Amino acid sequence: MSRLDLPTGTVTFLFTDVEGSTKLLHALGDADYADALGEHRRLLREAFSRHGGVEVDTQGDAFFVAFPTATGAVDAADDAVRALEPGPITVRIGIHTGSPLTTDEGYVGIDVHRAARVAAVAHGGQILLTAATASSADDRDLRDLGDHHLKDLAAPERLFQLGDGSFPPLKSISPSHLPTPTTPFIGREPEVARVAELLRDQETRLLTITGPGGIGKTRLAIEAADETTASFPGGLWWVALAPLQDPSVVETAIADELMLREEGVDLGAAIEQQLGGRRTLLLLDNAEHLLPDVGERIGALLAAAPSVVALVTSRERLRLGPEQVVDVPAMTLEDAETFFLSRADAAGVRIERSDAVTDLLDRLDRLPLALQLAAARLRIFSPDQLLERLSARLDLEGDRDADPRQRTLRNTIGWSHDLLTDDERERFRRLCVFAGGGSLTAVEAIVGGDADTLLALVDKALVQRREASGEPRFWMLESIRSFAEERADAAGELTELRMRHAAWYRDLANAAEAAIRAGDPEEIHVAVLEAEIGNLRSALSFGLETDDHDLVRSIVVALPMYWIMRGRLSEARAWIERALALGPTGDDLHRRLLSSLATIASLQGDHEVAVEAADEAADLASALGGATDRIDQLRERGLAALLKGDWASAEPVYEELFELATAVDNGVRTSASRLNLATIANKTGRHDRAEELLRENLTFVRSRGQSRCEATTLAMLAETAIHQDRGDAVSEPARVAAVRSSQISDDPLLIYSLELIAAAAAEDGDGRRAATLLGATDAARERMELDRDDDEAFVRDWIRARIPRSLSPDDITSASEAGGRMDLGAALTEATAD
């Protein structure tokens, strides 16, 4: 298709997809399915053509169509669904209107992706519209489904359903960060309904899903929780307990997910304060290895937080008073067959139902993980051969677990393990060391072996592969990882493996931190640290277990920028103070830890601790002399002076630091020095000088690709305009700063940028938006324990003084409360709506 055929300007995109195509293929057979698919394509193309649609692309059973009008797209979708109603095929349809870029290759831009993501969350027979399309379809029968988070899109999307049809909840990503499964969910309807019913019951406080490893507890919990989103206005929050080795850090893991303080005694009250008493679900996955202590901690949390409901997965119950238990049975034969055939199909093998398949499923106790492992072997064995070989393994007595199904799973994993080559077995057991998986580079460095061996383990379903930014990551399901860890321990390799793992991640963290100090953009290396934070925490735990203080100190000193950009100040402070207590106290690591404590404490509003730590860091830098880089010496002196408000002392320090950083081409330190000089200029009333410095800095950071420095510079330009009483010059830099901050996931900087947008809204007379955004940022600051400095407090007062008097106190309170219920993504959408 040529570019001339495509609608241009404002275009409405329509995406379709067949629901349950794999299951339908097995039900109909090849020939009948091909006929049904062909008829489906004919009917859809007729509907699209009738309303002016242009077919952009067709892949498999999916269509991508562009329409010059929103009404044409909506009418075409309605006709298409009605034409398909006799069945057997049903399609889900997503529609979005935007203004994409048109190139020789077709459409380019986020609008295309948004339309595709909308279709992906629908159900068969359901037509979903974004707000942009719905605004042009006012005369249609639309049902407002509210805001939904879509994959790969930062801000939530308001979605509407065409017609009054009844469908399950959308398959959108929970704003509470429930994980998104990578395979279809099959069967379990009674269990999902039972768990969902209990979760909706206002009397339920603690629900434990029990069963042996591999039975599907986690997947059932996720599916049931997704069904009950409307019952939990405080959100659904996922906390993975499997990587934790010590029950004492359970509160830390929960607080980290909710961006709260880690101290367990205050956690329940902090949750209640943050969520305003709204009913909230915590999904705590894989608790069995932390029993019985984890039960006591969960019980204490529930007692302190009446609005919280805990959904726990565990191989055994917690034995608490309010606990209700759902034991997960094996899959039904029908569901097990469908699951097994779908996994075989995913492995590229087509098999039919047979007595051998039925016998095989029964021999495997219809455990999903056992079925998945067996299906991976169909590329080598027929079902009859699998049955013969597995029967010999399963007839062995094996391990004497309490649940016979657990013996089945362990022996199934063991059978798969026994079929591995020696190289594959070695690689398999060593992969247990990764917490949350590892990159190919990390796997090769720590575990050794070649890529072919790793891919063989993926093919056999013993190792999972998932896409990530950069290179793919490899990980194990928890039951398999536990089995592998036992084998590594039996081989006498586990301690050595953990030592290599900890050393490798220490070096990775140190390299990232060194690159930041040398002038690389912070956001690039913070993203690397974020991807590996599970492994870094595991390395820290190993250092504490083995009293390797240098290991702990060297990892902690590398993470403050990560903690700052992600708004995890309490976790940062707890680790930094712990590392400082390990000693020694007279080396450069101690100096850097003190400097980090000063920065973190300042952000938390703990001025006394911040100043004391900064002074100690500056004194130690001077005492160390040549052992500390001159740039770092100047930074410590400048930070100490800034925290004490000694502008006269700070300015010459930062001028010298700027000259030195420029001479050695340290990009981040050059821009940071200029930003500090601009801050001092604003503090001393030289606002025009501050603007001059900031505009110089904006050109510099954009030439270096420093997104975080660019966002900071733009935010300071907006703040400087307020100091200059030029409210009309605030909006543009503040909006770009907010978008940049969101793109690099720097939540503290995003919060301040949103407050500056609120200032622009107040200046324009839009007091309701200003109050809403302040409500959102107030709540976010409270969640992160992020204090306002003097400049941020000045901006907030400036906003409140400019909210129109026509807006009543009740209106302001209502808008602020509405903002307090928003996450930062929703607040950004509100801030940039027009």
N, C-alpha and C positions, 0 to 999 in steps of 0.2 A: 504494500500500500504506500502510495506517495504521500508526502507531507500535505499536498494540496487537498487530499481527500478528507483530512481530519478537521473537525470543528476547532475553531480557535477562539481566543478571548476567554469569556466565561464559559466553561464546559462542565457538563455533568457526567461523571464516570459511574458506570454500573459494572459490578463484578458478580458472577454467579459461580456456584460450586455445587456438585451433587453430594447430598448427605449420605453417609454410610455406603460409599461405593464399593469398598472391599467386601463388606458383609453381603451386599446385594449381588455382587458377582458370584460369590459362593452359593447364594440361594437360587439364582436363576441359571447358572451355568454360562459357559462362554458364549454360545450362539444366541441364546435369548437375551443375555445382557447386551451384546453388541447391537441387536435389533432395537432394544429399548433405548440404548444410548443414541442411536441414529435418529430415532423418532423424537427424542428429547431435543436434539440439536435442531431438527427441522422446525419444531414448534417455537423454540426460542428465537431462531433467526427470523421467522415470520413476524413475531411480536416486535422484535427490535426494528426491523425494516419498516413496519407499519407506522412507527412513531419517530422515524428520522434517525435511528441509531446507526453508528458506523462501527463495524467490528474491527477492533484494534488488534486483538490477539485471541487465540484459542489454544489452550494447553490441556490435553487429556479431556476431562469432562468439565472444564472451566471456561467461561467466557469473560472477556474484557471488552466493553462497548462504551463508546463516547457519544453523547447527545448534545445538540446545540442548546437544548432547553431542559430545565429541571422537570417541567410537567411532562415532557415527552418521555423522559427516563422513568418517571413514576408510573405513568400509564402503561409503558412497555413492560415493566416489572409485574404490574398487576395482571396484565393479559397473559404473561408467561406462566405465572403461578397457577392461574385459573385453567390454562390449557393443559397443564400437567396434572391437574387434580385426579384424573382417573388412575394415575400411577403407572408403573410401580416406582418411577423416579420422582424424587422431590428435590428442589434446589433451594439453597439459601442465597439471598441477594443483598448486597450492600451498595448504597448510592451516596455519592458525595459530590458537591459542586465547588469548583475552584477555578483558578486562573493559572493553568500550568504553562511552562515553557514548551514550545513546539520546535523540535529539531528534525533533521533529516532522518534520525533514528526513531522518531515518535515523540511521545510526551515525556517530559522530565519534571520532577518536582515532588514535593511531599504530598500533594493532593492525590496523586496516583496511589501512593502507599496507604494513605488514609482510607480511601475507598476499599482497597483490598482488605485492610485490617477490619473494617466494619463488616464485610461479608463473612470473614472468618469467625466472628463471634455469634453469628445467627444460627438458627436451626432450620431444618428442611421445611419449606413452605412459608418461611418468615421473610419479610422485606423490611430492611432497616435503612433509615435515612439519617444523615447528620443534620445538625441544626441549620447549616448553610443551605441544604436542599429543602428542608422542611419549611423554611421561611418563604419559599416560592411555591409551596403546595398547601396554602392555607385552607383551600376548600376541600381538601382530602380528609378522610377519617384517620387522624393520626393519634397515636397513644404515646405520651411522653414517658420514656423509660429511664430518664435521669442521666447522670454523668457516669461514664464508664472509662476505665483505663484500658487502652489498647496496646498491643505489643509494639515495642520500639518507638512509641510516641510518648513524649514527656508529660504533656498536659492531658487531662481527661477530656473525653468527647461526649457532648450531649447527643443522645440517640433517640430516635422516634421510630415506632413501628407503624407500618401501614395496615389499617384494619384492626379489628378487635379479636383476632385469633388468639387462642390460648397456647402458650409455649413455655418450656422450662426457662429458668433464668439464663441470661446471656452468658456466653463463655468468655467474658472479658476478664482481664487480669484484675485481681482484687487490689484496691488501693492499699491494702494491708500487706501486700507482698507475699501472698501465697505462691508457692512455686507453680510453674506451668508445666504439666506433664507433657512428655514428648510422644506418647503412644495413646491410641484410643482407649477409652474406658469401656469395658465390656461386662455386662451382667451386673450382679449385685444389687438389683433394684430393691429387694426387701430390706437388705442391710442399710442401703443409703437412706431409704425412707424411714427406717427405725432411728438411725442416728440423727437425721434431720429433725424428726419429730421431737426427740429428746432435747436437741439444742434449742428448738423454738420454745420449749416449755420454760416459762419464767422461773420455775422452781429448780431447774437444773443448774448446779454450780460446778460439778466435776463429773466428766464423762470419760471413762477409759475404754479404749478399743483394745482388746487383748487377742492374742493368738500367736502361733509360732512364727519364727522368721520366714519370710517368703510368702505368707498367706495373703498379703495385700492390705495390711492395716493402714499404712501411710496413704496409699492411693484412695482407699475408702474414706479416710478422714478428710482428705482434700475435696473429694467429690461431694460429700455430705455438707461440709462447711460452705462450699460454693452455693449450695441450694438454700442456705439460710442467711445470705448476706443482708437481706432486709431486716432481719431480727437483731442485727448487731450494728447500730448506728455508730458505735465507737470503732468499728472496723474488725477485720480478721487478721491476726498477726501470727506469723510463722516463726517458731524458734526451734532450730535443729539441735537436739541434745547429743546426737551420736558423736560429734567431734570432741565433746567435753570429757575430761578424764577425772574431774574433781567436782563433787556436788556443790562445793562452796562457790563455784563460778556460775551456777544456774541463774542467780539473780543478775549477774553481770551480763549473761547472754540475753536475758529478757530485756534488761535496761538498754542494752546496745541496740536491739531491734526497735525499741520504742524511743530511742534517743533520750534516755532518762539517767538519773544518777544511779550508780551501781550499788550503793549501800543497801543491803537487804532490808534493814530495819525500816527504811523510809520508802521502799519501792512501792508498796501498796498504796500509801497515801499519795505518792507522786503520780501514780497512774490515775487515781481518782481525780486529782487536781487537773492533770493534763486532759483527761477525757470528759471532764465535767459530769461525771456520773452516768455517762451513756454506756449502755450494755456493750460489752467488748468480749471478743473471743480470742483466747490464746491457744494456738495449736502447738503443743509441746511434743515433738516427735522423737521416738526411740528413748524411752526413759529407763528401761529395765536395768541397764548397767550401773545406774546411779542410785538404785534402791538400796536401803530404805530411806536414806537421807533426803532424796529428792521429794519423796512424799510429804515429809514434814515441812519442807520449804514451800511446796505448792499449797499445802494447807494453810500455812501462815500468810501467804500472799492472798489467798481467797478470803481469809478472815479480815485482812486489812483493806481489801478492795471489793466491796459488795457488788460492784457492777461488772466484775470480771467473771467469765465462765472459762474453765480450763477443759480443753479437749486433748487427751493424752493418748499416745499410742505406746504400748508396752507389751512385752511377752507375759507379764503377770500384772495383776491389779496392784494398786497403791495401798489398799487397805486403810482408807480414810472414811470417816463417818458419812459425809455427803456424797460419796462416790457411787455412781451408777456405772454398770459394766455392760458392754456389748462384746460378746465373743464372736470372732469372725469364723464362719465355717468354711470348709472347702467349697470351691465353685461347684455349681450344678453341672451335670454332665453336658447339657446343651451349651452352657456358657463356656465350659472348659474346652469343648470342641471348637467353638467359634474363636476363642482366644488362641488356641493352638494353631488352627489353620491360618489365622491372621498373622501370627508370628512366623509361620512357615512361609507365607506369602512375602512377608517383609524380607526374609532371607533369600528370596528368589526361587522358592521351591513350591510347586503346585501339587498338593495331595488331595485325595478324596477321603470322605468319611469311610471307615471300615471297621471290622471287628478288631483288627490289630490296633487301630487308633484308640478305640474305646478301651481296650484292655490296657494300653499304655497309659491313658489318662487315669484309669483307676489305680494302676500300680504306682503312679506318682501322686496319689492322694488328691489329685486335681489342685495342687498348689501352684499358683501363678508363676512363681520364680522357677520352680522345678520344670514346669511346662516350657518356660522360655529357654531354659538351658537345653532341654531336650530338642526343642524346635531348631535351635542353632545347629544341631548335629544332623539334621535332615539333608544337609548338603553332601553328607558322606554316607549315612545309613538310611535304609528304608524304614518305615514304621515297624515292620516285623523284626528287622535286625536290631533296631533300638530296643524293642521289647525284650528280645532275647538277652542282650547285653546288660540292660538295666536290671532285669529280673535277678540275674546272678549277683549283682551288687546289692540290691535291696533285700535280698533274702539273708544277707549277712546281718548279724545282730547289731553291729555298729555301736554308736554311742548311746548310753542309757539316759536319754533326756526324759523329762516327765511326760512330754507329749509325743506320741508315736509319729505324728506328722513332722515334728522337728527332726526325728531320726531320718525320716524319708528325705527331707530337704538336705540334711547334712550328707547323707549318703549319695544324693543326686549330685551335689557339688563335688563330693569326693570322687564320684565316678567320672565327672567331667575333668577333674584334676588329674586322675590316673591316666586319662587318655592323652594328656599333654606330653610333648617331648620334654627332655630334661631342661633345655633352654627355656621353654615356655613355663615350666613349673617354677624355675628360678625367678623369672620375671614376674610371674603371677604372685608369688608370696611376698616379693619385695615391694610390690605396688601398694601393699597395705599401709605403708608409712605416710601416704598423702592424706591430709585432712581436707575433704572437699575436692579432691582431685588435683591434678597437676598438668602443666603444659608439657608438650613433647620435649622441649629443651630440658625441663626439670627432670622428667622421667629418664631421659637418656643420661643425664649427668649423675643422678642419684642411684638409679636402678641398674643402668647399663643395658646391654643388649642392642639389637637392631630394630628398625621400624617394622620389619616383616613379622618379627615375633610378637610385637605389640598388636599389630593388626590381626594376627591369628587369634589372640585372646579376645579382641573385639568381635570377630566373626563367631566365636564360640559363646558369646554373650556373658563371658566372665568379667569383661571390662566394658564400660560404657564410654561412648564418645559424644561430646557435645560441642557445638560451634561456639566460639567466643571471638571477641575482637582480637585480631592478630592470629595466633595459631590455635588449633583446637585443644581441648582439655580432655583428659582421660580420668575416669573415676570408677569406683566400685560401689555396687549396692551394699548396704550395711551388713547383711547376712554373709555375703561373699567376702567382704573385707575382713570380718571377724574370723572367718575360716582361714583366709590367707595369713592373718596375723598369727594364728595358732601355728601354722606351718612355719612361718619365719622364726617364731620363738623356739619351736622344736628343732629347727636347724641351727640354732645358736646365732642367728643373724640380727635379731630384732634391735638389740641395743646399738650395735654398729650402724644399722640402717638409720636409726633415729639420730645418731650423732652426725652422720653424713647429711641427712635431711636438714637438721638444725643449722649446720655449718653452711650449707648451700643457700638457705633462705636468709641467714645472717648476711652473707655476701651480697645476695640480691638486694636486700634492704639498704645495705651500706652503699652499693653502687648507685641506687636511685637517689639516696640522700646526697651523695657526693656530686652527682650530676646537677642536682638542684642548687647546691652551694656554688658549683662552678659556673652557673648562669643559664642552665637549660630551663625551659618553661616548666613550672611546677606541675601543671595539670597532666602532662604526659607521664611523668614518673609516679604521680599519685594514683593514676589509673592502674599502673602495674602493681603497686602495693595493695590496692583494693582487691584486685583479682586474687591475690595470694594471702589475704589477711587470715584465712583459716589456717594455712600452713605456718604463718608467722606466729600466730597464737600458740599453735602446737609446739613450735620451736621454743617459745618463751616458757611454756610449761615444762618442757624437757630440761631447760636450763635451771629452773627452780628445783626440779626433782633431783638433779645431779649436782646442785650447788655450783654450777658453772656461772659465776657472777659476771664474768667478762662477756659471756654469750648474751646474757639477759641485758646488760647495759648497752652493748653494741647494737642490739636490735631495737631497744626502746628509743635510743637517741636518733634512730633513723626514721621514726614514725610520726613525729609531731605535725609535720605538714599534712600528712594524710588525715590525722585526727582533726586538725583545724578545718580543712576543706570539707570534711564530711560532717562537721558539727558534733564530734564525739569527744567533747571536752572533758567530761568526767572520767571516761576510760583513760584518756591521755594523762590526766593528772594522777590517777591512781597508779598507773604503771611508772610514770616518771618519779613519783615520790618513793615508790618501792625500789626502783633502780638506784636512786640517790642514797638510800639507806644501806645498799649492799657495799658501797665503797669500792676502791679507795676514793679519797676526797681531794687529792691534789693533782689529778691528771686532766688532760684536755677533754676526755669523755665526761668527767664531772662538770667541767665548765659548760659544755654544750647542754648537758641535762639541766643545769641551773638556768641557762638562757631559755630553754624550752619551758621550764616551769614558770619563769617570769611572763612569757607570752601567754601561756594558757591561763594563768591566774588573772592576768589583766583582762582577758576576754571574759572571764567569769565574774569580773568586778571585785576580785579580792586584791585590792590595791596594796595593802600592807605586805602580803606575801610576794606580790609581783615586784615591788620595789626592792625588798630585801634580797630576793633571788637575783635580780638584775645587778645590784651592787656587788653581790658575791661573785657573780660571773665576771664582771668587769675587773674586780680585784684579782681574781685568779688568772684572767687573761694577761694582766700586767705582770703578775708574778712568774708566769710561764715564759714570758718574753718571746724569744724566737721560736719556741715550741708551738706557738699559736700563730696562725696566719694573721698578717697585719689587717686584712679586711675584717677578720673575725674580732680582733681586738677593738677596732673602731666601732664595729657593730654593737659590741657589748657596752662600750662607753656611751654611744648614742642612745641605745635603748634605755639605759639607766637614767640618762638625763631627760629623755622624753617622758618616762613614767613619773618622774618627779616634777614635770612641768617647767624644767629649767631650759627654756628656749635659747637663752643666750649661750649656754654651754653646748647645747645640742647642735646648733646650726653649723659652727665651724667643723665639728666632728663629721657631720654628714657631707659638708662640702669637700673635705679631704677624702672621705670614703667614696664620693662620687668620682672624683678625679682618679683615684687609684683603680676603682672598678672599671672605669672607661679605658684606662691604660692597659689593663689585662683582659679587656673584652669580656667581662663578666656581665652578661645581659640582664639577669634578674637583679643582681645587686646594683647595677647602674640604674635601672628603672626604680627599684625600691628606694634608693638614696634620693632620687629626684622627687619621689612621692613624699618622702619624709620632709624634704625641704619645702615642698608645697604645703604640707600640714603646718609646719612652723610658720610659713608666711601667712596662712589663714589665721593661726593662733595670735599672731602679732598685728593683725589688721591690714596686712598687705595683700589684699585679695586679688588685685590685678596681677601682682607678681606670681601669686599662686596659679592663676589661670594660665599665665605665660609658661610656667614650668610644666603644667599638666598638658598643654597642647603640644609642647616639645616631646613630652613623654609618650603621648598617644601616637605620634608619628613613629617614634623609636620602637615601641612594643609591637606595633602592627608590622613593622619591617622584620621583626624577629619571630613573629608568630606566637607571641606570649599572650594567650587568651586570658589568663587570670590577671596579669598585670594590665591588660587592656580594660577588663571589666572594672578593676579597681580604679584605674585612671578616669574612666567615664563616670563612675559613681562620685568620685571626688570633684569632677567638673560640675556635676549637677549640684553637689553640696556647695561648691564655691559660688555658683550662680545664686543660690539662696542667700549666702553671705552678702552678695552684691545687690540683693533685693531685685533680682531679675528672674522672677518666677516663671516667665515665659520661656526661659532657656533651660529649664530643669527636665522637661519631659523626655526629649529625644535621647540625651546621653543616659538617662536613668533607664529607659526602656531597653536600649542596646546592652547596657550593663546587666540588666536582669536576664536577658536572653543568653548572653555569654556565660553568666554565672550558672544558669540552669544547664547549659550544654556541658559544662565541665563538672557539674554536681558539687559546686561550692555553695553549700546551703547558707552559711553565715553571710557571705557576700550577696547572695540572692535576697536574703531577708532585708539587708540594708537597701539594696536597689529597689525592692518593693516599697519600702518606706519613702524613698525619694519619689517614686511614681505617685504615691499617696500625696506627697507635697504638691506635685504638679496638678493632681486632681483637685485638691483644695483650692489652689490658685485659680483654677478654671471654674470654681463654683460647684464642683461635683462632690459635695460633702459626703454623700452616702458611700460613694466608692472609696473616698479617703478613709472613712471610718471602717469600712469593711476590710481594707488592706491593713490598717493598723491592728484590727482584731486578729487577723491572720498572723501578722508578724509578732504580735505580743504572745500569742499562743506558741509559736515556733520558738521564740526566745526562751520561753519558760521550759519547753520540752528539752532544749539543749543546754539549759543553764547559761545562756549567752546574755551577758549584761550589755547595757548601752554605755558607750563612753560619752564624754561631754559633748562631742560633735553630734552624735546620734540623738542624744537627749535634746540638744538644741533644735534639730530638725523636727523631732516629734512635737515639741512645744510650738514650733512655727506652724506646723500643720493644724494643730488644734485651735490656734488663734485665728486661722483662716477658714475653718469650716463655717459655712453660712449660718447665720442665726435663724434663718427660716427652717433649719433642720432642728426639730425638737430634741430634747435630751432622750426621750423614749426612742425616737428614730435613730439617734446615734448609738444608743445601747443595742438596739435590735440589729443594726448593721454590723456593729463590732462583734456581737455574739455569732452572727452568721459567718463572719470572717474567721472567728475562732474555731469553727467546725471544718474549715478548709485545710487541706494539706497544701504544701508549697506549690505543687503543680496546678491545683485549682486556683490558688491565689495568683499565679502567673497568668493563667488564662483570663481571670478577672481584670488583671492589670493591663493586659495588652489586647483586650476584646475589640477595640476599634482601631 
